[in-house]
Amino acid sequence: MKLKEIETPISTLSGIGPAKARLFANIGIYTIADLLSYYPKDWEDRTQPVPLAQFREQKVHTIAQVIGHSWFGYGRMKTLKIAIADASGRGELVAFNRPFLEKSLPVGAIIAVTGQFSLKYNQLQSTSFEAEKITDKGNLQDWQNKTVPGSQVIPIYPLTAGLSNGHIRQAVKRALQEYGRGIEDELPQEILQKRALMGKARAIANMHQPKTLADALEARKTLIYEELYFFQLAIGGRALLHKGRLPDLEPAQVQDTTFGPEQEAAFLESLSPRQEKLLAALPFQLTAGQKLCITDINHDLDQCEKSRCTGAVGQQPYTMARLVQGDVGSGKTLAAFFACLRIVDWGGQCALMAPTELLARQHAENAAKMLEPAAVRLAYLTGNIKAANRGPLMQALAAGSIDIVIGTHALFSKNIQYANLHLVVIDEQHRFGVLQRNAILEKGRQKIPEKEVYTVPSLLMLSATPIPRTLALTAFGDLDISIIKTMPAGRLPIKTYLTRMGNETNVYQYVQRELYAGHQAYFVYPLIEEIASTENDQEAPSGGLSGIKSAQDMFQFLSTQVYPGVPMAVIHSRTEEAEQHRILDEFRKGEIKILVATSVVEVGVDVANATCMVIEHADRFGMAALHQLRGRVGRGSLQSYCFLIYGKNITETGKERMKVLRETTDGFVIAEEDLKLRGPGEVTGIQQSGYLTLGLADPVRDKELLELARRDAFSQLGEIGLK
């Protein structure tokens, strides 16, 4: 029987009644399978003695003799203190709430002691210890060089109130006795042999009851590999479903390091009529990265159209699934516009979804300007569109009278219908969950009666937050990946400066010089107001933070004390959409010189004349957010500057993050460093999006196992051989 099939309730184990079963339920353990899959977070190696003299290096584990008892405190607070000695020195066991140890550990007794010791009041003491009597009396010298009784590797589990490590160990012991031997292997035998892995039953036993620490680590390696193997097997199967082929062992990545006449010819040959019109109308040259990206997207979309037309009965048509990565300002959105035009040339519809109305409006305005030569019917749809305009727009979408619709979450609302949705573009993909992506894709699900299959739209995801390679193999392992690294010609690297709070005046003076030169500036803060007025405000910690500067307060300070007479405005998530639009329009025109804001301006604002980005309390923002905010400047040919003002109580990790941002503007380098500092969960938003659901495995720590598992899983699917 496979482990996951052991659905017997843990209440069937002796010693687990209804009350204890409820405690186990608090940590998600209901069945025997749940219990045996509840792996230790660490192990304590008690197989080697650790004398009192080595208390600073690790937990003490020694044979000692009780040399005295004493008491301190009065009444109910009276506490026993047990003096002990081993061959290396002396110590004291402070037995809070354990007066019974006076009798069970009498003076002269030889005992086994395990505990965390530290120096207090010039004495070596432990308040957290385990002590077991070996004999009532004896000579300590007779016990030197002997194994400490109870020496073993102890599993340490995540706990909840009322449930101890002892409770879990006892329950696991009973479960292994009754069910452990019957657990079947899940990995293929040839892989177990080739990778020198344990069988499943042995791995489970050694995770919970290892004889040595090496046994435990080998068991964990086996289970991590197994987890990654089946994860990659699922990725491969998902790719086969929507692409008709397995992904590459390495994610297929479009690189723009080499671009010559051959690539240029392939790009021009791939263009559809409307794409050619857009290319001819552009007042600038596309970068090499954009051209390579567009070429590959066009190839994908051609494959989609051919499979719809020529696929056999019952054969699932190919659909594109591609992630386009590019640093802030690299031109990802323009590549997406080209993709949309190819779909429109085939009579299909496209939906471009952005996480905020600010960004969606910017995309809509840019599309209206850029795509005019291609004679495209555009629409803009958000939740704030009034009912009088919403009805006709919905009718036009359902009738196929709109080619490209740009908007927010409203694009997949219940009443929205599409006539022929062939392509979904999702900008800032990490801000959308899997269910939201699936919801809009389902809007384009269509049945092809003659083929007896359903089709779904192709998916193009855009990310200005570069995905590190290890995450690309996991969270996005079934996608093709395009990387646009070439920045538009004429742009200068942004200069980044770090300033400790208290020295803001120097920054304000520097910005003043840029204002005198006719340029503009952003000032960004973590809070809207000093105390957040709503608990759910995503831009301010719930309950507010005293001593943290806010956008509203700093707008008043900057406009009256620092830059009096300079046209200035404040914008944040509570600003009405119409007011946001007015403020940003005036900022783009240069009528507003300073924009005070929260992180709402992280995306959707493109003003070439803005040369200064000041972020106060920068240590309260993530690295990706800081990099995105910095990308609001440097949008033209002017030299631009970013000032990161950090708090006095910044952590060591915070300092490392600031240094990385100062030393590089390469988003891919920043993403890799962020991954090292914070782990995979939040770097790309995949934790909340539901993409990455690993347990024991860590794609950063276990990257070598990840690559082996991907190779073996794809080989098992029978499409590629081992290399």
Sequence and secondary structure as in RCSB ss.txt:
>XXXX:A:sequence
MKLKEIETPISTLSGIGPAKARLFANIGIYTIADLLSYYPKDWEDRTQPVPLAQFREQKVHTIAQVIGHSWFGYG
RMKTLKIAIADASGRGELVAFNRPFLEKSLPVGAIIAVTGQFSLKYNQLQSTSFEAEKITDKGNLQDWQNKTVPG
SQVIPIYPLTAGLSNGHIRQAVKRALQEYGRGIEDELPQEILQKRALMGKARAIANMHQPKTLADALEARKTLIY
EELYFFQLAIGGRALLHKGRLPDLEPAQVQDTTFGPEQEAAFLESLSPRQEKLLAALPFQLTAGQKLCITDINHD
LDQCEKSRCTGAVGQQPYTMARLVQGDVGSGKTLAAFFACLRIVDWGGQCALMAPTELLARQHAENAAKMLEPAA
VRLAYLTGNIKAANRGPLMQALAAGSIDIVIGTHALFSKNIQYANLHLVVIDEQHRFGVLQRNAILEKGRQKIPE
KEVYTVPSLLMLSATPIPRTLALTAFGDLDISIIKTMPAGRLPIKTYLTRMGNETNVYQYVQRELYAGHQAYFVY
PLIEEIASTENDQEAPSGGLSGIKSAQDMFQFLSTQVYPGVPMAVIHSRTEEAEQHRILDEFRKGEIKILVATSV
VEVGVDVANATCMVIEHADRFGMAALHQLRGRVGRGSLQSYCFLIYGKNITETGKERMKVLRETTDGFVIAEEDL
KLRGPGEVTGIQQSGYLTLGLADPVRDKELLELARRDAFSQLGEIGLK
>XXXX:A:secstr
  GGG   BGGGSTT  HHHHHHHHTTT  BHHHHHT   SEEEE SS B GGGTTTS EEEEEEEEEEEEES G
GG EEEEEEEETTEEEEEEETT TTHHHHS TT EEEEEEEEEEETTEEEEEEEEEEEEESS  GGGGTTS  TT
 SEEEE   BTTB HHHHHHHHHHHHHHHGGG    S HHHHHHTT   HHHHHHHHHS SSHHHHHHHHHHHHH
HHHHHHHHHHHHHHHHHHSS   SS  EE  S   HHHHHHHHHH  HHHHHHHHH SS   HHHHHHHHHHHHH
HHHHHHHHHH  TT      EEEEEE TTS HHHHHHHHHHHHHHTT EEEEE SSHHHHHHHHHHHHHHSGGGT
  EEEE TTS HHHHHHHHHHHHHT  SEEEESGGGGSTT   SSEEEEEESSGGGS HHHHHHHHHTT EEETT
TTEEE  EEEEEESS   HHHHTTTTTTSEEEEE    TT    EEEEEETT HHHHHHHHHHHHHTT EEEEE 
SBSSSS SSTT TTS TT  TT  BHHHHHHHIIIIISTTS EEEE TTS HHHHHHHHHHHHHTS  EEEE GG
GGSS   TTEEEEEEETGGGS HHHHHHHHTTS  SSS  EEEEEE TT  HHHHHHHHHHHH   HHHHHHHHH
HHH STTTSSHHHHT    SS  TTTTHHHHHHHHHHHHHHTTSS   
